[in-house]
Amino acid sequence: MKPFLWLVVRIYLGSIFIYTGFSKLMLPMEEFRALLVQYALIPSFSVSVIALILPWIEFLTGIFLVLGYWPRISAFVSAVLCLSFVILLGSEVALKGKFPADCGCFGTGFIRLEVPHVFFMDILNFFLSLRLVFLKDHFLSLDSWLRNPKPSGPGQS
Amino acid sequence: MNKRYLVAGLLIIGIAAALVNGIRVQKKTVKKTQAVQTLNQRSRGPERAPIQIVEFSDYECGACKKAETALEELHQAYPGKIRVIFKHYPLPSHPWSKLAHAAAECAALSGKFWEYHGLLYAHQEIWTKTFNPLDPLMRYAVQAGLNVDSFSACLTSPETQERIAADQHEGELQKIHATPTFFLNGTRLVGPLELKERGKRLIDSILASIASSSKTRKPS
């Protein structure tokens, strides 16, 4: 049962990153840049680079997680991203006393979440990603198929 | 690294990039410069100014008020070089915004758009926090020297709403999600900070390139 559970977790995390990355990629870059400017912790010289690269990292990490391509590395990137978001949002509360009105986390798609909800979701996703990093075998993953292109059964953690 | 890994990775990245770029190209229905070419009554500055700024703004948004100061500073720093074209972009999250835009549009019909526009931003904290913004909006109309009867008739007229909707539609085609958004000679700038910092650099580089090209054109 456990391998199925972790498969669901992997697909859940991957889907979130595909969605957040894709919705940002569909926006003009300047829109995302304007949202990043509001964060005190992000140095202004790096805002443009982050606005350009981050949506692609999110989108590709999501695809890799769903397909199970390099799942442990992808899960590690996912954990790093979630932790960065938690630090970023937490620093806004620490410095300004409140969350930003729009964190820019979900682009402008159909999913609308309040920023505190996103904050707690990022904490949860961080721990889930971290658990996937330490999972040795990922059930129904491209990774296990590439290592051994014969059909494989559920793996063990 | 296994060769199969590499091929699979490149294939995934390639397909993902092609998919995103394909959708992006399909969605690009409006050229960047289209907004700049559209003329309306809500503009200030010389018609043939080298710097054309199209502003999509919302009267109820705090960042738009801040951007007005940044715009004013640019006007003062580059006299006669900038033309600003205002476009209505009331956000649905702001309850009184549409009414305020209608009021500004009605002021534009009497040639008092910029006076009224200034009053709306100057008193933003007042009219946005009242239960009935009509009273302060009428007061500003009197202050701007507008005819109150024609102004109140204009506020509810469908033509006024249509003109605002036309600007909003243009903004939607330009994929505007945040106000204020500016198009400085076609380059998108979002927010007051970008206008102030990146806008100034852009203006300097545009004016410098114009100056250097006019120098080379002069006969020796």
Interface residues (C-beta under 8 A of the other chain):
Chain A: F22 L25 M26 L27 P28 E30 E31 R33 A34 L35 V37 F59 L60 I63 F64 L67 Y69 W70 D102 T108 L142 L146 R147
Chain B: N2 R4 Y5 A8 G9 I12 I13 A16 V20 I23 R24 K27 K175 H177 A178 T181 R188 L189 V190 G191 L193 E194
